[in-house]
Amino acid sequence: MTAPTPRPGILDIEPYVPGKSDAGDGRPVIKLSSNESALGPSPLAVEAAKRAAETVVRYPDGAATDLREALGGRWTLDPARIVCGNGSDELLEMLPRIYAGPGDEVLYSQYGFALYPIAARAAGATPVAAPEADFRTDVDAMLAAATERTRIVFLANPNNPTGSRIPASEVRRLREGLPDDALLVIDSAYAEFVGRDGYTAGEDLVRDSDNTVMTRTFSKIYSLAGLRVGWLYGPADVIDAVHRVRPPFNVNGPALAAAAAALGDEEHVVRAREHNERLLPRLTQSLRGMGLSVPDSAVNFVLARFPGGPDQAKAAETHLAANRIFVRGLDAYGIPDGLRINIGLDREMEALTDALRRFMEAA
Ligand SMILES: *Cc1c(COP(=O)(O)O)cnc(C)c1O
């Protein structure tokens, strides 16, 4: 054998399965499979990206100075404690490489975001999933699963694909119960969708800790998923380590410009949040009315579980796809009886509920 061999753990990775996005025939579809925001990006952000496209002959500002200052201003954070990433995925992937290796454990919740075990294995570490009750992070189970080998704890709050969240008091209790030398990563990809009651995105915990970070993204409420911009707020020592590891020009110029412009268009963000607040309860109710089981969601998607189990969920996914509506099957998450459906435009939601109702009535 002379061919190169991946390090131990790499071939144990279950490759990430993205949401289906086209029917292969070039005709329009209703895409409700990847949690992108219904209203699309701010026109100011698109304009900024186009303008920045004129200057792509130059390397971008590798320090992302303007964007970090805009973020610091918007969220009242120290820009020196922010680092930007090529999507928050890049940052989430870097942390295990920095803090965990063979023999170490990376802890997350049973139905936590699919990237966490991938990032753990890519670093050679061992992913450990703490069981959930009722599709919600169980802080006691997380604490019980932590060991002296736990180096990183990933918490998506709200979580994808369940849509559920835990209150700030529970996040604090998790932090207080974990070993001090385990890094808690609060992944707040959907923070901007969440009503304030009892929720914070985590910046309060990060501000006065040396072992907690928060990650955020421009892919969800800001609708810039295609440009890949995320950011991390953390203690100075973590920021320093990430800067050493990250590629020097990890966020491209059009992406930096668009993100800063998106941040400046707060009205657009408010519109997107209000759209979601109007349609989320409607979708939840109509799905429950059809007999599906839907945990309360705080975000722009719901988890819908079928009374007829995995076969019915598969058949529903196929039926919707035949109607050119794409939702996300959840086999990879170990929820084979569920589909994840994100909030789209009014007419898209009507098409979805009509098609699903026909399916359930025929069942
Ligand atoms: C979508 C998502 C991300 C990743 O977003 P990027 O596009 O990489 O910024 C991270 N965490 C969760 C929970 C997500 O759903």
The ligand as an SDF file (V2000), in Angstrom:
LIG
                    3D

 15 15  0  0  0  0  0  0  0  0999 V2000
  -26.7510   27.5670    9.5040 C   0  0  0  0  0  0  0  0  0  0  0  0
  -26.0780   27.3050   10.7870 C   0  0  0  0  0  0  0  0  0  0  0  0
  -24.7270   27.6210   11.0050 C   0  0  0  0  0  0  0  0  0  0  0  0
  -23.7520   27.9400    9.9030 C   0  0  0  0  0  0  0  0  0  0  0  0
  -23.8950   29.0600    9.2700 O   0  0  0  0  0  0  0  0  0  0  0  0
  -22.7930   29.6410    8.2690 P   0  0  0  0  0  0  0  0  0  0  0  0
  -23.5120   29.7640    6.9940 O   0  0  0  0  0  0  0  0  0  0  0  0
  -21.6280   28.7290    8.1920 O   0  0  0  0  0  0  0  0  0  0  0  0
  -22.4480   30.9220    8.9250 O   0  0  0  0  0  0  0  0  0  0  0  0
  -24.1740   27.4190   12.2420 C   0  0  0  0  0  0  0  0  0  0  0  0
  -24.9010   26.9130   13.2410 N   0  0  0  0  0  0  0  0  0  0  0  0
  -26.1860   26.5780   13.0900 C   0  0  0  0  0  0  0  0  0  0  0  0
  -26.9320   26.0220   14.2450 C   0  0  0  0  0  0  0  0  0  0  0  0
  -26.8160   26.7460   11.8540 C   0  0  0  0  0  0  0  0  0  0  0  0
  -28.0690   26.3520   11.6730 O   0  0  0  0  0  0  0  0  0  0  0  0
  1  2  1  0
  2  3  1  0
  2 14  2  0
  3  4  1  0
  3 10  2  0
  4  5  1  0
  5  6  1  0
  6  7  2  0
  6  8  1  0
  6  9  1  0
 10 11  1  0
 11 12  2  0
 12 13  1  0
 12 14  1  0
 14 15  1  0
M  END
$$$$
